[in-house]
Amino acid sequence: MMADREVSAYVEQKLGDQFNIESHAALAAYLYAYYAGGYEPNATTFIGTLQDDKLESLASSLTLIDNRNGINDTVIDDYIREIRKYPTLQLLERKREEVKQAERKGIFPEPCN
């Protein structure tokens, strides 16, 4: 996203701030504002606008893996889909663990209809 204004705009439209990691949501918000301010895609300039050491570090590390080769709308849509379904997967995992704990205690949940 740091290297492509269109990708950033697309992610903002489709995902907004619905990232699963708070620092990723914050970084995205700064990036959306960066582009809204009329800046051109430039990771170094963007990172220079950040005033938080942790976000600067995160952005710097992401530039190492932010490679436009092989990235297309399908790949971006897949990333967005994975980000959106993560909370549901976490909830399912918690529920499975609750069922296991109940079974160990001899408490069986009522069947779902």
C-alpha positions in Angstrom: 0.0 0.0 0.0 2.9 2.4 0.7 4.1 1.9 -2.9 0.7 2.3 -4.6 -1.9 5.0 -4.0 -4.6 3.0 -5.9 -4.0 -0.1 -3.7 -4.3 2.1 -0.6 -7.5 3.7 -1.8 -8.9 0.2 -2.7 -8.1 -1.2 0.7 -9.5 1.9 2.4 -12.8 1.5 0.5 -13.0 -2.3 1.1 -11.5 -2.6 4.6 -11.1 0.8 6.1 -9.7 0.4 9.7 -11.0 -3.1 10.2 -7.5 -4.6 10.7 -7.0 -7.3 13.3 -3.9 -5.7 14.7 -4.3 -2.2 16.2 -0.9 -1.0 15.0 -1.8 -2.1 11.4 -5.1 -0.1 11.6 -3.2 2.9 12.9 -0.6 2.7 10.2 -3.3 2.3 7.5 -5.1 5.4 8.9 -1.8 7.4 8.7 -1.3 6.1 5.1 -4.8 7.0 4.1 -4.3 10.5 5.5 -0.9 10.8 3.8 -2.4 10.1 0.4 -5.4 12.4 1.1 -2.8 15.1 1.8 -1.7 14.8 -1.9 1.6 13.1 -1.3 3.0 10.8 -3.9 3.8 7.1 -3.1 7.2 7.1 -1.3 7.8 4.9 1.6 10.7 7.0 3.0 8.6 10.2 2.9 5.6 8.4 4.5 7.7 6.9 7.3 9.2 10.4 7.9 5.7 11.7 8.6 5.1 9.2 11.4 5.7 10.5 14.9 5.7 7.2 16.7 8.8 5.0 16.9 6.8 1.7 16.9 4.8 2.7 13.8 8.0 3.8 12.1 9.6 0.5 12.8 6.5 -1.4 11.6 6.3 0.6 8.4 10.0 0.1 7.8 9.7 -3.7 8.2 6.7 -3.7 5.9 8.6 -2.0 3.2 10.9 -5.0 3.2 8.1 -7.3 2.3 5.9 -4.8 0.3 6.7 -6.0 -3.2 4.4 -5.1 -6.0 5.5 -8.1 -8.0 2.8 -10.7 -8.0 0.3 -8.4 -6.3 -3.0 -7.9 -8.2 -6.6 -7.3 -7.3 -7.2 -11.0 -6.7 -4.3 -11.2 -4.2 -5.4 -8.0 -2.4 -9.0 -9.3 -2.2 -7.7 -12.5 -0.7 -5.8 -10.6 1.9 -8.9 -8.5 2.7 -11.0 -11.7 3.0 -8.5 -13.3 5.3 -8.4 -10.2 7.5 -12.2 -10.1 7.7 -12.6 -13.7 8.6 -9.9 -13.8 11.3 -12.2 -12.6 14.1 -14.7 -15.4 13.3 -11.9 -18.0 13.3 -10.8 -16.7 16.6 -14.3 -17.0 18.0 -14.7 -20.5 16.7 -11.4 -21.5 18.3 -12.5 -20.0 21.7 -15.8 -21.9 21.4 -14.0 -25.2 20.6 -11.8 -24.7 23.7 -14.9 -24.0 25.8 -16.5 -27.2 24.6 -13.3 -29.2 25.4 -13.2 -27.7 28.9 -16.8 -28.5 29.5 -16.3 -32.1 28.3 -13.4 -32.5 30.7 -15.5 -31.3 33.6 -18.4 -33.5 32.5 -20.6 -30.6 31.5 -22.0 -31.2 28.0 -23.4 -28.3 26.1 -27.0 -28.6 24.9 -27.2 -29.6 21.2 -27.9 -26.9 18.7 -31.0 -27.2 16.6 
